[in-house]
Amino acid sequence: MLDKVKAEIKTSLLAGDRFRVDALKLAQAALMNARIAKTADLSEAEEIAVIQKEIKKRKEAAQMYADANSTERSENELKEATILGVFVPAVISGVELSNAVDTFLNGKNLKELSFADAMKSAIELLGNVDKSQLAGLLKTKLS
């Protein structure tokens, strides 16, 4: 993913899109910092998690700016989140997530399945999901 980000930075520089370059450089720095902290290459899932964390930061900042009536800054943060969103797969949520959870739990003994194990297995199986919705669905179905 780091190579993809670098390629996008180059393309954006050639296009003269400074805003996009700045957003991508922040993502590149986050990926490199995570790589250094781990002292090894990141797996694809770890890289996606880093980018998702950066997107979440942008959305939270946008909300804070919106609450403070700073519309321009809020819009800039949301634009950055959109730019970074290209690097992560679509998030499974809503009805699609509910159906996936039903399929995941089908055939399992729900009384023997712990929430933590179910959550971990579901995330590994389903990939990029809305974790708060997943947790709510699993708690409902396991109780």
Backbone torsions as a table, in degrees:
resi	resn	phi	psi	omega
1	MET	NA	-34.7	179.5
2	LEU	-58.7	-38.5	178.1
3	ASP	-65.3	-37.8	177.8
4	LYS	-63.8	-42.6	179.9
5	VAL	-64.1	-43.8	179.0
6	LYS	-61.5	-41.7	178.8
7	ALA	-63.4	-40.3	178.1
8	GLU	-65.7	-36.9	177.5
9	ILE	-61.8	-45.7	-179.7
10	LYS	-61.2	-46.7	179.6
11	THR	-60.8	-42.8	-178.8
12	SER	-68.5	-36.3	176.3
13	LEU	-62.8	-45.0	179.6
14	LEU	-64.4	-31.8	179.2
15	ALA	-81.7	-12.2	179.7
16	GLY	78.8	21.5	-178.8
17	ASP	-93.0	85.3	-174.7
18	ARG	-64.0	-38.2	-179.3
19	PHE	-60.4	-46.5	179.9
20	ARG	-64.3	-39.8	178.6
21	VAL	-60.7	-45.4	-179.1
22	ASP	-62.8	-42.4	179.4
23	ALA	-64.0	-42.7	-179.0
24	LEU	-68.7	-34.8	178.4
25	LYS	-66.6	-34.7	176.1
26	LEU	-66.0	-39.0	177.3
27	ALA	-66.6	-41.2	178.0
28	GLN	-60.6	-44.2	179.1
29	ALA	-62.8	-41.1	178.9
30	ALA	-63.3	-42.5	178.3
31	LEU	-64.6	-42.2	-179.9
32	MET	-67.4	-39.3	177.8
33	ASN	-64.0	-41.0	178.1
34	ALA	-65.1	-38.8	178.5
35	ARG	-64.0	-42.6	178.9
36	ILE	-66.5	-42.6	-179.9
37	ALA	-62.0	-35.7	-179.5
38	LYS	-81.3	-19.4	-175.7
39	THR	59.2	29.6	176.1
40	ALA	-162.3	169.0	176.8
41	ASP	-65.4	147.6	179.0
42	LEU	-86.6	146.3	172.9
43	SER	-74.4	167.1	179.8
44	GLU	-61.3	-39.3	179.1
45	ALA	-64.1	-38.9	178.9
46	GLU	-68.1	-38.9	177.7
47	GLU	-64.0	-42.5	178.1
48	ILE	-62.1	-40.6	179.6
49	ALA	-62.6	-38.5	178.4
50	VAL	-63.3	-46.5	-179.5
51	ILE	-65.7	-39.6	177.7
52	GLN	-61.7	-38.6	178.6
53	LYS	-64.0	-40.4	178.3
54	GLU	-65.5	-39.6	177.6
55	ILE	-63.7	-43.1	179.6
56	LYS	-61.4	-41.2	177.8
57	LYS	-59.5	-43.6	-178.7
58	ARG	-64.2	-42.0	-179.1
59	LYS	-66.8	-39.1	177.7
60	GLU	-66.3	-41.3	178.0
61	ALA	-64.0	-40.8	178.8
62	ALA	-60.6	-41.0	179.0
63	GLN	-65.0	-41.2	178.7
64	MET	-65.0	-41.6	177.3
65	TYR	-64.6	-39.9	178.6
66	ALA	-63.3	-41.3	178.3
67	ASP	-63.6	-29.4	-179.9
68	ALA	-91.9	11.0	179.7
69	ASN	60.1	34.6	175.1
70	SER	-107.8	78.4	-171.8
71	THR	-61.9	-43.2	-177.0
72	GLU	-62.3	-45.5	178.9
73	ARG	-64.6	-39.6	178.2
74	SER	-61.3	-45.3	178.8
75	GLU	-62.6	-39.4	178.4
76	ASN	-62.9	-41.8	178.5
77	GLU	-63.6	-41.0	178.8
78	LEU	-67.1	-35.8	176.0
79	LYS	-63.3	-42.5	178.0
80	GLU	-62.3	-41.8	178.7
81	ALA	-62.1	-39.3	178.3
82	THR	-65.5	-41.3	178.6
83	ILE	-60.5	-44.3	-178.8
84	LEU	-73.4	-26.0	-178.9
85	GLY	-61.2	-19.9	179.1
86	VAL	-65.7	-25.7	-173.9
87	PHE	-88.7	-4.9	179.2
88	VAL	-118.2	146.8	177.2
89	PRO	-67.3	159.4	-179.7
90	ALA	-59.3	142.0	-179.5
91	VAL	-82.6	131.2	176.5
92	ILE	-83.6	126.0	178.6
93	SER	-152.9	177.1	175.9
94	GLY	65.1	-138.5	-176.7
95	VAL	-63.3	-39.5	179.3
96	GLU	-60.1	-42.0	178.2
97	LEU	-67.1	-41.9	179.3
98	SER	-59.9	-44.6	177.9
99	ASN	-64.0	-40.1	179.3
100	ALA	-65.2	-38.4	178.0
101	VAL	-66.3	-42.1	177.2
102	ASP	-59.5	-44.1	178.6
103	THR	-64.4	-41.8	180.0
104	PHE	-61.9	-42.8	-176.6
105	LEU	-81.5	-15.4	-178.2
106	ASN	-58.8	124.1	177.6
107	GLY	88.3	-4.2	178.8
108	LYS	-94.3	147.6	175.4
109	ASN	-79.4	103.9	-173.1
110	LEU	-67.3	-24.7	-179.9
111	LYS	-73.5	-27.4	-179.1
112	GLU	-92.8	-11.4	-175.5
113	LEU	-88.8	120.8	178.2
114	SER	-81.4	155.9	-179.3
115	PHE	-60.3	-46.2	-176.7
116	ALA	-61.8	-44.5	178.9
117	ASP	-64.9	-41.6	179.5
118	ALA	-64.1	-42.7	180.0
119	MET	-62.2	-48.3	-178.4
120	LYS	-62.3	-46.7	-179.3
121	SER	-64.7	-40.5	-179.3
122	ALA	-65.8	-41.3	178.8
123	ILE	-64.1	-43.0	179.1
124	GLU	-63.5	-40.9	-177.1
125	LEU	-75.2	-45.2	-173.0
126	LEU	-86.0	-22.7	178.9
127	GLY	84.6	-127.5	-172.6
128	ASN	-81.1	96.9	-177.9
129	VAL	-121.4	160.3	171.5
130	ASP	-75.8	104.4	-171.8
131	LYS	-64.6	-33.6	179.8
132	SER	-69.5	-39.8	176.3
133	GLN	-66.7	-40.6	178.7
134	LEU	-60.2	-45.9	179.8
135	ALA	-60.6	-43.9	179.3
136	GLY	-61.7	-44.8	178.9
137	LEU	-62.8	-44.8	-179.4
138	LEU	-64.9	-41.8	179.0
139	LYS	-60.8	-42.1	179.2
140	THR	-64.3	-45.2	-174.4
141	LYS	-77.1	-27.3	-178.5
142	LEU	-86.7	-12.4	-179.0
143	SER	-92.1	NA	NA
